[in-house]
Amino acid sequence: MGTREFKSRLHEMSMTTPSALWNDSCAIGELSSSIETNGTVGATCNPVIVLSVLKKEWSLWKDRIPQMIEGNPKADEETLAWLLVEEMSKKAAQLLLPAFEEHKGRNGRLSIQTNPKYFRDAHAMVAQAEHFSSLAPNMIVKIPATAAGIEAMEEATARGVSINATVSFSLPQALAVAEAVERGLKRREAKGLDISTMGPVCTIMVGRIDDWLKVQAEKLNIIANPWIFEWAGVAVMKKAYEIYKKRGYRLRLLSAAFRNHLHWSEFIGGDLVISPPFEWQKRYNVSDIEVKNRIGTPVDPAIIEELTRKFADFRWAYSSEGYTNAEFDSFAPTRRTLRQFCKATDDLVAQIRDILIPNPDL
């Protein structure tokens, strides 16, 4: 690198490796700073994030939400909540358009999440995905890696929607997503339709598999070396990356749900997306962690052996064979995350309700 100067450690990664940085938020202030300082080329939005943005940037929305209510006089509170999600997403997508054009659709995308309550309804997810995709040229649509979600991913891809698989934690899910996207892409190709600017990704929520194994250890009174938990999601991600490359899948993996620096540092150098929240980006930038290629460095076999021997759910998450799409919905991290996303949707609707129908007793 010689004397080349970088604005931050993450900027160095963005400029010197194939690893792309996306911001795990659509807050305008954070995204603008992340683009400028770290070379960010993507961002995300979902009901959890919208609630967070409202707290951080209420001054930008306190007048706008009443205007939305007035402009949609027959809309119910849930419809208004999703209109807010859409508007936030479009504002963030505008900031990413230069990167979208520069990267010809592979980056520069805003991830917008389908309603988590649709997780069993492929038709509803596809319909919402098509609508969301039409909001801006650089939208990418999150669909959960449930049984119905896998079906929806193929169909949405075939219709030209770039998808981002979410609620995904395991190798079986990552492989099912890749196969579904490949089928969708091939269907488009068979019809002579363009796929050159599509940019699908498959998220692995690496920190959430770590979280679940810690809960399982407590529930089942399992004694394990404490450091092994921090490597579970990393191990799944690295194995999935290796298989993706060997099989030539035309979508990238994305690392999300950050709990420690390994969820960034161990994936540097991979042709993939790393999507930490803005607060984690600031921590990485002031750390002493060297920016170097680690994606090909295997996880210590002793860690894999202990995780495999002591945790049935790690064996499930780390195996590439013997699991069906129908099993995805019963995987504990899937249920935990769907419940959180559904609750956040309810909380967002309740916040809109408080504005739509103010409490006269307060």
C-alpha positions in Angstrom: 0.0 0.0 0.0 3.1 2.3 0.3 2.2 5.7 1.7 -1.4 5.6 0.6 -3.6 7.3 3.2 -7.1 6.1 4.2 -9.8 7.9 6.1 -10.4 4.9 8.4 -9.7 1.2 8.8 -13.0 0.3 7.1 -12.1 2.7 4.3 -8.9 0.8 3.9 -10.8 -2.4 3.6 -13.2 -1.0 1.1 -10.4 0.4 -1.1 -7.9 -2.5 -0.9 -10.0 -5.7 -0.8 -13.1 -7.2 -2.6 -15.1 -6.9 0.7 -17.9 -4.4 0.4 -19.1 -2.4 3.4 -22.9 -1.8 4.0 -24.3 0.2 6.8 -26.8 -1.7 9.0 -29.1 1.3 9.3 -31.0 3.8 7.1 -30.5 6.8 9.5 -29.5 9.6 7.2 -26.8 11.1 9.4 -25.1 7.8 10.1 -25.3 6.7 6.5 -23.9 9.9 5.1 -21.0 9.7 7.5 -20.4 6.1 6.8 -20.3 6.7 3.0 -17.9 9.6 3.4 -15.6 8.1 6.0 -15.7 4.4 5.4 -16.6 3.9 1.8 -20.0 2.4 2.5 -21.9 1.2 -0.6 -25.1 -0.2 0.9 -27.6 0.1 3.8 -30.6 -1.6 5.3 -34.1 -0.8 6.7 -36.6 -2.9 8.7 -39.1 -2.1 11.4 -36.5 -2.5 14.2 -34.3 0.0 12.4 -37.1 2.4 11.7 -37.9 2.5 15.4 -34.2 3.3 16.1 -34.1 6.0 13.4 -37.2 7.7 14.9 -35.4 8.0 18.2 -32.2 9.2 16.6 -33.6 11.5 14.0 -37.1 12.5 15.4 -36.5 16.1 14.3 -36.6 14.9 10.7 -39.9 13.0 11.1 -42.0 14.7 13.8 -43.6 17.0 11.2 -43.5 14.6 8.3 -45.5 11.7 10.0 -48.6 14.0 10.6 -48.3 15.1 7.0 -48.4 11.5 5.9 -51.5 10.8 8.0 -53.2 13.9 6.6 -52.3 12.9 3.0 -53.7 9.4 3.5 -57.0 10.0 5.2 -58.4 6.4 4.8 -55.1 4.6 5.6 -55.1 2.4 8.7 -52.2 2.5 11.2 -50.4 -0.5 9.8 -50.6 0.9 6.2 -49.2 4.2 7.5 -46.4 2.4 9.3 -45.3 0.7 6.1 -45.5 3.9 4.2 -43.1 5.3 6.7 -40.7 2.3 6.1 -41.0 3.0 2.4 -40.2 6.7 2.7 -37.2 6.2 5.0 -35.9 3.5 2.6 -36.3 5.8 -0.5 -34.4 8.7 1.3 -31.5 6.4 2.1 -31.6 4.8 -1.4 -31.1 8.3 -2.9 -27.8 8.6 -1.0 -26.6 5.3 -2.5 -27.4 5.9 -6.1 -23.9 7.1 -7.1 -22.5 3.8 -5.7 -25.3 1.9 -7.5 -24.3 3.4 -10.8 -20.6 3.0 -10.2 -21.0 -0.7 -9.3 -23.6 -1.4 -12.0 -26.1 -2.7 -9.5 -23.9 -5.0 -7.5 -23.6 -2.5 -4.7 -25.3 0.8 -3.9 -28.4 -0.9 -2.7 -30.9 -0.2 0.1 -32.3 -3.4 1.7 -35.9 -3.1 2.6 -37.6 -5.9 4.5 -40.9 -7.6 3.7 -43.5 -7.8 6.5 -42.2 -10.5 8.8 -45.8 -11.6 9.5 -45.8 -12.9 5.9 -43.2 -15.5 6.7 -45.6 -18.4 5.8 -47.1 -16.8 2.7 -44.9 -16.9 -0.4 -47.5 -15.1 -2.5 -47.7 -12.2 -0.1 -43.9 -11.9 0.1 -43.5 -11.9 -3.7 -46.2 -9.3 -4.1 -44.6 -7.0 -1.5 -41.1 -7.6 -2.9 -42.2 -6.5 -6.4 -43.8 -3.4 -4.9 -40.7 -2.5 -2.8 -38.4 -3.1 -5.8 -40.4 -0.5 -7.8 -39.7 2.2 -5.2 -36.2 3.0 -6.5 -33.9 1.5 -9.0 -31.4 0.4 -6.3 -33.7 -1.4 -3.9 -32.9 -4.9 -2.7 -35.7 -6.8 -0.9 -35.2 -8.8 2.3 -37.1 -12.1 2.4 -36.8 -14.5 5.4 -35.2 -17.9 4.8 -38.2 -19.8 5.9 -39.8 -22.6 3.9 -42.2 -20.2 2.2 -39.4 -17.6 1.9 -37.2 -19.9 -0.1 -40.1 -20.3 -2.6 -40.7 -16.6 -2.7 -37.0 -15.9 -3.3 -37.0 -18.0 -6.5 -40.1 -16.4 -7.8 -39.1 -12.8 -6.9 -35.7 -13.3 -8.6 -37.4 -14.7 -11.7 -39.5 -11.5 -11.8 -36.3 -9.3 -11.6 -36.2 -8.5 -7.9 -32.8 -8.5 -6.3 -33.3 -10.3 -3.0 -31.4 -10.3 0.3 -32.2 -13.4 2.3 -32.7 -12.6 6.0 -33.6 -14.5 9.2 -30.8 -16.8 8.0 -28.2 -18.4 10.4 -27.2 -21.7 9.0 -25.4 -23.5 6.1 -28.6 -25.4 5.1 -30.4 -22.0 4.8 -27.6 -20.4 2.9 -27.4 -23.2 0.4 -31.2 -23.3 -0.1 -31.2 -19.6 -0.7 -28.4 -19.9 -3.3 -30.1 -22.7 -5.1 -33.4 -20.7 -5.2 -31.7 -17.6 -6.5 -29.9 -19.6 -9.2 -33.2 -21.2 -10.3 -34.8 -17.7 -10.5 -31.8 -16.3 -12.5 -31.9 -19.2 -14.9 -35.7 -18.7 -15.5 -35.0 -15.1 -16.4 -32.1 -16.1 -18.7 -34.3 -18.7 -20.4 -36.7 -15.9 -21.3 -33.9 -13.7 -22.6 -34.4 -11.2 -19.7 -31.6 -9.1 -18.3 -29.8 -10.1 -15.1 -26.7 -8.0 -15.5 -27.6 -5.4 -13.0 -29.1 -7.7 -10.3 -27.2 -7.9 -7.0 -28.7 -10.6 -4.8 -27.1 -11.5 -1.4 -27.7 -14.0 1.3 -27.3 -12.7 4.9 -26.0 -15.0 7.6 -26.8 -13.4 11.0 -23.6 -14.7 12.5 -24.0 -13.2 16.0 -27.5 -14.7 16.4 -26.2 -18.3 16.2 -23.6 -17.3 18.8 -26.4 -15.9 21.0 -28.5 -19.0 20.7 -25.7 -21.4 21.6 -25.0 -19.4 24.8 -28.7 -19.6 25.7 -28.6 -23.4 25.0 -25.6 -23.8 27.2 -27.5 -22.2 30.1 -30.6 -24.2 29.5 -28.9 -27.6 29.1 -26.2 -27.0 31.7 -23.5 -27.4 29.1 -19.9 -26.5 30.2 -17.8 -25.2 27.2 -14.7 -23.2 26.8 -16.1 -19.7 26.7 -14.3 -18.5 23.6 -15.8 -21.1 21.3 -19.2 -19.3 21.3 -17.7 -16.3 19.5 -16.6 -18.5 16.6 -19.8 -20.4 15.8 -21.2 -17.9 13.4 -17.8 -17.3 11.9 -17.4 -21.0 11.2 -20.8 -21.2 9.5 -20.0 -18.2 7.4 -16.6 -19.4 6.3 -17.9 -22.8 5.3 -20.7 -21.3 3.4 -18.3 -18.9 1.6 -16.1 -21.8 0.6 -19.0 -23.8 -0.9 -20.4 -20.7 -2.7 -17.1 -20.2 -4.4 -16.7 -23.8 -5.3 -20.2 -24.1 -6.8 -20.0 -20.7 -8.5 -23.2 -19.3 -7.1 -24.1 -15.9 -8.5 -24.9 -14.2 -5.2 -22.8 -13.0 -2.4 -22.9 -13.7 1.3 -23.5 -10.9 3.8 -22.3 -10.9 7.4 -24.8 -9.3 9.9 -25.8 -9.3 13.6 -22.4 -8.1 15.0 -21.3 -9.1 18.5 -17.5 -8.9 18.3 -14.7 -7.9 15.9 -14.5 -11.4 14.5 -17.7 -10.7 12.6 -15.8 -8.2 10.6 -12.1 -9.1 10.8 -12.4 -12.8 9.9 -14.2 -12.0 6.7 -11.9 -9.3 5.3 -10.7 -10.2 1.8 -13.8 -12.2 0.8 -15.9 -11.2 -2.1 -18.8 -10.6 0.2 -20.7 -7.9 2.1 -19.9 -6.9 5.7 -22.8 -4.9 7.2 -22.1 -3.6 10.8 -24.2 -1.0 12.6 -22.7 2.5 12.6 -21.6 2.2 16.3 -19.6 -1.0 15.5 -18.0 0.8 12.6 -16.7 3.5 14.9 -15.3 0.9 17.3 -13.5 -0.9 14.4 -12.0 2.3 13.2 -10.4 3.1 16.6 -9.2 -0.5 17.1 -5.7 -1.9 16.6 -7.0 -4.7 14.4 -4.9 -4.9 11.2 -6.8 -4.8 7.9 -5.7 -8.0 6.2 -7.1 -11.0 4.3 -8.5 -13.6 6.8 -11.4 -15.1 4.9 -9.3 -18.1 3.9 -7.9 -18.7 7.4 -9.8 -21.7 8.8 -11.4 -21.7 12.3 -9.3 -23.7 14.8 -10.4 -27.4 14.3 -10.5 -27.8 18.1 -13.2 -25.1 18.3 -15.2 -26.8 15.6 -14.9 -30.2 17.3 -16.1 -28.9 20.7 -19.0 -27.0 19.1 -20.0 -30.0 17.1 -19.7 -32.4 20.0 -21.6 -30.3 22.6 -24.3 -28.5 20.6 -26.8 -30.2 18.4 -28.0 -26.9 17.0 -24.4 -26.1 15.8 -24.3 -29.5 14.1 -27.5 -28.5 12.3 -26.2 -25.1 11.4 -22.8 -26.3 10.2 -24.0 -29.3 8.1 -24.6 -29.1 4.4 -26.6 -32.3 4.1 -29.8 -33.9 5.4 -32.0 -30.9 6.1 -35.1 -29.8 4.3 -36.6 -26.4 3.8 -39.5 -27.3 6.0 -37.2 -27.5 9.0 -36.0 -23.9 8.7 -39.2 -22.5 10.5 -38.6 -24.7 13.6 -34.9 -23.7 14.0 -34.7 -21.8 17.3 -32.8 -18.7 16.0 -35.4 -18.4 13.2 -38.3 -18.4 15.7 -36.5 -16.0 18.1 -35.7 -13.5 15.2 -39.2 -13.7 13.7 -40.7 -13.0 17.0 -38.4 -10.0 17.5 -39.2 -8.6 14.0 -42.9 -9.2 14.4 -42.9 -7.4 17.8 -40.9 -4.5 16.3 -43.6 -4.2 13.6 -46.3 -4.1 16.2 -44.3 -1.5 18.2 -43.9 0.7 15.1 -47.7 0.4 14.4 -48.3 1.4 18.0 -46.1 4.5 17.6 -48.1 5.5 14.5 -51.3 4.9 16.5 -50.2 7.3 19.2 -49.8 10.0 16.6 -53.0 9.1 14.7 -55.1 8.8 17.9 -53.4 10.9 20.6 -54.2 9.9 24.2 -56.5 12.6 25.6 -55.5 11.7 29.2 -51.9 12.7 28.7 
